[in-house]
Amino acid sequence: MWQEVNNSLERSFVFHDFKQAFAFMTQVAFIAEKMNHHPYWCNVYNKVTIKLNTHEAGSVVTEKDHKLAAAIDVVFNQINQKV
């Protein structure tokens, strides 16, 4: 679940392997680019950690972050259904 920590929405996602984590990141990248809202993220093997906040609003959590978080959840759920 997403948690608000230090003016960011944060969540970690765990996958079967690196390939699945990378596929997730690729799909999220296309969504983020379309929304013009780019996350801070970190990937180590099968784990992806994402932090969202809106820089132009003073680096706080806004509706834009919640919309991207919801879209990211959809991608995660779709990938997990394929396993």
C-alpha positions in Angstrom: 0.0 0.0 0.0 1.0 3.6 -0.6 2.1 5.5 2.4 2.7 9.2 2.8 6.1 9.8 4.2 8.1 13.0 4.3 5.9 14.8 1.7 6.0 11.8 -0.7 3.8 8.9 -1.5 5.9 5.8 -1.2 5.5 2.1 -2.0 7.7 -0.9 -2.7 6.8 -3.6 -5.2 8.2 -7.1 -5.2 8.3 -9.3 -8.3 9.3 -12.8 -9.2 12.5 -11.7 -10.8 14.5 -8.8 -12.3 12.9 -9.3 -15.7 9.4 -8.8 -14.3 10.5 -5.8 -12.2 12.0 -4.2 -15.3 8.9 -4.8 -17.4 6.9 -3.1 -14.6 9.2 -0.1 -14.7 9.0 0.1 -18.5 5.2 0.2 -18.4 5.2 2.8 -15.6 7.7 4.9 -17.5 5.3 5.2 -20.5 2.4 6.2 -18.2 4.6 8.7 -16.3 5.8 10.3 -19.5 2.2 10.6 -20.8 1.2 12.3 -17.5 4.4 14.4 -17.5 4.9 13.3 -13.9 8.1 11.4 -13.3 8.8 9.3 -10.2 11.8 8.9 -8.1 12.5 5.1 -8.1 15.0 2.6 -7.2 15.3 -1.0 -8.5 17.4 -3.8 -6.9 16.9 -7.2 -8.5 13.2 -8.0 -8.0 12.2 -5.0 -5.9 11.1 -1.5 -7.1 10.6 1.3 -4.7 8.8 4.4 -5.9 8.4 7.9 -4.3 6.0 10.4 -5.7 5.6 14.1 -5.1 4.9 17.2 -7.2 7.9 19.4 -7.6 6.1 22.4 -9.1 3.7 22.4 -6.0 6.7 22.7 -3.6 7.6 19.0 -3.5 4.4 17.9 -1.7 1.8 15.2 -2.4 -0.9 16.4 -4.8 -3.8 14.8 -6.7 -1.4 14.3 -9.5 0.6 11.9 -7.3 -2.5 10.0 -6.3 -3.5 9.6 -10.0 -0.1 8.3 -10.9 -0.1 6.0 -7.9 -3.4 4.5 -8.9 -2.2 4.0 -12.5 1.0 2.3 -11.1 -1.2 0.0 -9.0 -3.1 -1.1 -12.1 0.2 -2.0 -13.9 1.3 -4.0 -10.8 -1.9 -5.9 -10.6 -1.9 -6.7 -14.3 1.7 -8.1 -14.0 0.8 -10.2 -11.0 -2.2 -11.7 -12.7 0.1 -13.1 -15.4 2.2 -15.1 -13.0 
